[in-house]
Amino acid sequence: MASLQNPSFEGRILPADHQLLIARITQIHVSITKLESLRPSKQVNSLFTSLVKLCMLPSSIDIKTLSEEVKQMRESLIVLCGRAEGLLELEFATFLTKIPQPLNNLNLFPYYGNYVKLANLECGILSENGVVQPKKVAFVGSGPMPLTSIIMASHHMKSTHFDNFDIDEAANDVAGRIVASDAEFVKRMKFLTQDIMDVKEKLGEYDCICLAALVGMSKKDKMKILGHISKYMKAGGALLVRSAKGARAFLYPVVEEYDLLDFEVLSIFHPTNDVINSVVLVRKPIV
C-alpha cells in the first residue's frame, strides 16, 4: 500500500478531494509568493478571489491532520492574506476619506456585504446570550476600515461606546477620518493605537470585547492574547472571537474550544454561506 500514499502528507492517506484541494491551494500560494507587491491590482485581486472561492467550498478537511509542510504553507498563506487584506482596506479607506460623506459610501468596499452579514450574525449571537446594548465595547484589530464597529454602532448598538484598538497608527488615522464626518459617531467611537498586550486594567471597562480574526496569526500568539484578555477583562464580560473551520482555515487562524479553558463557552457557530469566519462567544466566569 505504501506506493499509493502521497509522500507530501507524511505517509497519511488523505481523501482524494482533500489532496486536490491542498494541491490547488499550494499552487495559488506559490503564485502569491512570486508577486512583487500585495497591493490591490488585477493580478493580486484575481489570485485572492480564486483562493477565497476555493476555501469557501464545503470541506471536512481538518488542519490538525495535515503534514508539517502543509501546515507551514498554511501559516505563510494566512500572513500573506492578512497583508493583502490590510492593503486593500487601506486603499479603500483612503479613497473614502477623499469623498463627501464617507459613511454613506461604505458599500463601495467590495466585501461590505460580507461584513454586514457577519456583524448581523455576531450581534444576533450576542443578543441570544444576553449581551444587549452593552455600555462599552472594545474591538481589537479594527484596521483602517472599522466596518464591524460602524455596522454594529449604527444598526445594532445605537447607544454603545466603541473603543477600536489597532497597533497601526496609520490605520487608526484613516479610520478616524472616515467617522469624523458624523458628530454622533465621533462621540461614541474612539481609535486607540496600542498593542493589546500592553492594555491591562482598561480591559476591565468593557462589557464585550471583539477579537478580529487576524489578531494573533500564529497559534502561539493567539493563545498569548487570549490569556492576556482573560486575565484583565471584567468577570462576567463577553469575548467574541473569530475563527475558521475546514478549508476556510487556510485563510484565517483557528480557535478551538479547548483553547478557551479559561472561559465559559456560550456559542460556537460555523457559517456555510459567504461569511468566512466562524464566531465563538465566551464569557469570563464570575468567581
C-alpha positions as CSV (number, residue, x, y, z in Angstrom):
1,M,0.0,0.0,0.0
2,A,3.0,2.4,0.5
3,S,3.1,3.1,-3.2
4,L,-0.4,4.6,-3.0
5,Q,0.4,7.0,-0.3
6,N,1.1,10.6,-1.1
7,P,4.6,11.3,0.3
8,S,3.9,15.0,0.8
9,F,1.4,14.1,3.5
10,E,4.0,12.2,5.6
11,G,2.6,8.7,5.0
12,R,-1.1,9.6,5.7
13,I,-3.6,8.7,3.0
14,L,-5.8,11.8,2.6
15,P,-9.1,11.6,0.7
16,A,-8.7,12.5,-2.9
17,D,-10.8,15.6,-2.6
18,H,-8.5,16.9,0.2
19,Q,-5.4,16.1,-1.8
20,L,-6.8,18.0,-4.8
21,L,-7.8,21.0,-2.6
22,I,-4.4,21.2,-1.0
23,A,-2.7,20.9,-4.4
24,R,-4.8,23.8,-5.7
25,I,-4.2,26.0,-2.6
26,T,-0.5,25.3,-2.8
27,Q,-0.4,26.3,-6.4
28,I,-2.1,29.7,-5.6
29,H,0.3,30.1,-2.6
30,V,3.3,29.7,-4.9
31,S,1.8,32.3,-7.3
32,I,1.1,34.8,-4.4
33,T,4.7,34.4,-3.1
34,K,6.0,35.4,-6.6
35,L,4.1,38.7,-6.6
36,E,6.2,41.9,-6.4
37,S,3.5,43.6,-4.3
38,L,0.3,42.6,-2.4
39,R,-1.3,46.0,-3.1
40,P,-4.6,45.7,-5.0
41,S,-4.1,45.1,-8.7
42,K,-5.8,42.9,-11.3
43,Q,-3.4,40.0,-10.7
44,V,-3.5,40.3,-6.9
45,N,-7.3,40.5,-6.8
46,S,-7.6,37.6,-9.2
47,L,-5.4,35.3,-7.1
48,F,-7.0,36.1,-3.8
49,T,-10.5,35.9,-5.3
50,S,-9.7,32.4,-6.6
51,L,-8.3,31.4,-3.2
52,V,-11.3,32.6,-1.3
53,K,-13.7,30.8,-3.6
54,L,-11.7,27.6,-3.3
55,C,-11.6,27.8,0.5
56,M,-15.4,28.5,0.7
57,L,-16.2,25.2,-0.9
58,P,-17.7,22.7,1.6
59,S,-14.9,20.7,3.0
60,S,-14.4,18.4,6.0
61,I,-10.6,18.9,5.9
62,D,-9.0,19.2,9.4
63,I,-5.8,21.2,9.5
64,K,-4.6,19.3,12.6
65,T,-4.2,16.2,10.4
66,L,-2.0,17.8,7.8
67,S,1.7,17.4,7.3
68,E,4.2,19.9,8.8
69,E,5.0,21.0,5.2
70,V,1.3,21.9,4.5
71,K,0.9,23.5,8.0
72,Q,3.8,25.8,7.3
73,M,2.4,26.7,3.9
74,R,-1.0,27.5,5.6
75,E,0.7,29.7,8.1
76,S,2.5,31.6,5.3
77,L,-0.7,31.9,3.4
78,I,-2.5,33.4,6.4
79,V,0.2,36.1,6.8
80,L,0.0,36.9,3.1
81,C,-3.8,37.1,3.2
82,G,-3.5,39.4,6.2
83,R,-1.1,41.8,4.5
84,A,-3.2,41.8,1.3
85,E,-6.4,42.4,3.3
86,G,-4.8,45.3,5.2
87,L,-3.5,46.9,2.0
88,L,-6.9,46.6,0.3
89,E,-8.7,48.1,3.3
90,L,-6.1,50.9,3.5
91,E,-6.6,51.8,-0.2
92,F,-10.4,51.9,0.0
93,A,-10.4,53.7,3.4
94,T,-8.0,56.4,2.0
95,F,-10.3,56.7,-1.0
96,L,-13.4,57.1,1.2
97,T,-11.8,59.9,3.2
98,K,-11.4,62.0,0.0
99,I,-15.1,61.9,-0.9
100,P,-18.0,63.7,0.9
101,Q,-19.9,61.6,3.5
102,P,-17.7,58.6,3.6
103,L,-20.1,56.8,6.0
104,N,-22.7,56.9,3.3
105,N,-20.4,55.2,0.8
106,L,-19.1,52.2,2.7
107,N,-20.9,49.9,0.3
108,L,-18.3,50.7,-2.3
109,F,-15.9,48.4,-0.4
110,P,-16.0,45.1,-2.3
111,Y,-16.6,42.9,0.8
112,Y,-19.0,45.3,2.5
113,G,-21.9,42.8,2.2
114,N,-19.9,40.1,4.0
115,Y,-19.2,42.5,6.9
116,V,-22.9,43.3,7.2
117,K,-23.8,39.6,7.3
118,L,-21.0,38.9,9.8
119,A,-21.9,41.8,12.1
120,N,-25.6,40.8,12.0
121,L,-24.7,37.2,12.8
122,E,-22.4,38.3,15.7
123,C,-25.0,40.7,17.1
124,G,-27.6,38.0,16.9
125,I,-25.4,35.6,18.9
126,L,-24.6,38.3,21.5
127,S,-28.3,39.1,21.9
128,E,-29.2,35.4,22.2
129,N,-26.7,35.2,25.1
130,G,-27.9,38.2,27.0
131,V,-25.4,40.8,25.6
132,V,-27.9,43.5,24.5
133,Q,-26.9,47.2,24.2
134,P,-23.6,46.9,26.1
135,K,-22.4,50.2,27.5
136,K,-18.8,49.8,26.3
137,V,-17.3,47.5,23.6
138,A,-13.7,47.1,22.6
139,F,-12.8,45.9,19.1
140,V,-9.3,44.6,18.9
141,G,-7.7,44.8,15.4
142,S,-10.1,47.3,13.8
143,G,-7.8,48.3,10.9
144,P,-8.3,51.2,8.5
145,M,-11.8,50.1,7.6
146,P,-13.6,49.6,11.0
147,L,-16.7,48.2,9.3
148,T,-17.8,45.8,12.1
149,S,-17.8,48.6,14.7
150,I,-19.5,51.0,12.3
151,I,-22.2,48.5,11.4
152,M,-22.8,47.4,15.0
153,A,-22.9,51.0,16.2
154,S,-25.3,52.2,13.5
155,H,-27.6,49.2,13.2
156,H,-27.5,47.2,16.5
157,M,-25.9,49.0,19.4
158,K,-27.1,52.6,19.0
159,S,-26.0,53.9,22.4
160,T,-22.8,51.8,22.8
161,H,-19.4,53.4,23.1
162,F,-16.8,51.6,20.9
163,D,-13.0,51.7,21.6
164,N,-11.2,50.4,18.5
165,F,-7.7,49.1,19.1
166,D,-5.1,48.7,16.4
167,I,-1.3,48.6,16.5
168,D,-1.0,50.6,13.3
169,E,-1.2,54.4,13.8
170,A,-1.8,55.0,10.0
171,A,-4.7,52.6,10.0
172,N,-6.3,54.4,13.0
173,D,-5.7,57.8,11.5
174,V,-7.6,56.8,8.3
175,A,-10.4,55.1,10.2
176,G,-10.8,58.2,12.4
177,R,-11.2,60.4,9.4
178,I,-13.9,58.1,8.0
179,V,-16.1,58.6,11.0
180,A,-15.1,62.3,11.6
181,S,-18.0,63.4,9.3
182,D,-20.6,62.2,11.8
183,A,-20.7,64.1,15.1
184,E,-22.6,61.3,16.9
185,F,-20.0,58.7,15.8
186,V,-17.2,60.9,16.9
187,K,-18.7,60.9,20.4
188,R,-19.2,57.1,20.5
189,M,-16.2,55.8,18.7
190,K,-12.5,56.2,19.6
191,F,-9.4,54.8,17.9
192,L,-6.5,53.8,20.1
193,T,-3.0,52.9,18.8
194,Q,-1.9,50.2,21.2
195,D,-0.7,46.6,21.2
196,I,-3.5,44.9,23.1
197,M,-0.8,43.1,25.1
198,D,0.1,46.5,26.6
199,V,-3.5,47.2,27.6
200,K,-4.2,45.9,31.1
201,E,-6.6,47.5,33.6
202,K,-8.5,49.3,30.8
203,L,-9.7,45.9,29.5
204,G,-11.8,45.7,32.7
205,E,-14.0,48.6,31.4
206,Y,-15.7,46.6,28.6
207,D,-18.9,44.6,28.7
208,C,-17.9,42.9,25.5
209,I,-14.5,42.6,23.7
210,C,-14.4,41.6,20.0
211,L,-11.2,40.0,18.7
212,A,-10.5,40.3,15.0
213,A,-9.5,37.1,13.2
214,L,-6.0,38.3,12.2
215,V,-5.0,39.4,15.7
216,G,-2.6,36.7,16.7
217,M,-1.9,34.9,13.4
218,S,0.1,32.0,14.9
219,K,-1.4,29.7,17.4
220,K,1.2,30.7,20.0
221,D,0.4,34.4,19.6
222,K,-3.3,33.8,19.6
223,M,-3.1,31.9,22.9
224,K,-0.9,34.6,24.5
225,I,-3.5,37.2,23.5
226,L,-6.5,35.2,24.7
227,G,-4.6,34.6,28.0
228,H,-3.9,38.3,28.4
229,I,-7.5,39.3,27.7
230,S,-8.8,36.7,30.1
231,K,-6.6,38.0,32.9
232,Y,-7.6,41.6,32.6
233,M,-11.2,41.7,31.3
234,K,-14.1,42.0,33.7
235,A,-15.7,38.9,35.3
236,G,-18.9,38.2,33.5
237,G,-17.7,40.1,30.4
238,A,-18.2,38.6,27.0
239,L,-15.4,37.9,24.4
240,L,-16.3,37.4,20.8
241,V,-13.6,35.6,18.9
242,R,-13.4,35.0,15.1
243,S,-12.2,31.6,13.9
244,A,-12.4,29.4,10.9
245,K,-13.3,25.8,10.0
246,G,-12.5,23.4,7.2
247,A,-10.8,24.9,4.1
248,R,-11.5,28.4,5.5
249,A,-8.7,27.7,7.9
250,F,-6.3,28.3,5.1
251,L,-7.4,32.0,5.2
252,Y,-7.7,32.6,9.0
253,P,-6.4,31.2,12.3
254,V,-8.4,28.6,14.1
255,V,-9.5,28.9,17.7
256,E,-10.7,25.6,19.2
257,E,-13.0,25.0,22.2
258,Y,-10.0,23.5,24.1
259,D,-8.1,26.8,23.6
260,L,-10.7,28.6,25.7
261,L,-10.5,26.7,29.0
262,D,-10.2,30.0,31.0
263,F,-13.7,30.9,29.7
264,E,-17.3,29.6,29.7
265,V,-18.1,28.8,26.1
266,L,-21.6,30.2,25.2
267,S,-21.8,29.6,21.5
268,I,-19.8,28.3,18.5
269,F,-21.2,29.0,15.0
270,H,-19.7,27.8,11.7
271,P,-21.3,29.6,8.7
272,T,-21.8,27.7,5.4
273,N,-22.6,30.8,3.3
274,D,-20.2,33.5,2.0
275,V,-19.4,34.6,5.6
276,I,-16.0,33.1,6.0
277,N,-15.3,33.5,9.7
278,S,-16.7,31.2,12.4
279,V,-17.9,33.0,15.5
280,V,-17.1,31.9,19.1
281,L,-18.7,33.6,22.0
282,V,-17.3,33.1,25.5
283,R,-17.7,34.6,28.9
284,K,-15.2,35.2,31.7
285,P,-16.5,33.3,34.7
286,I,-17.7,35.2,37.8
287,V,-15.6,33.9,40.6
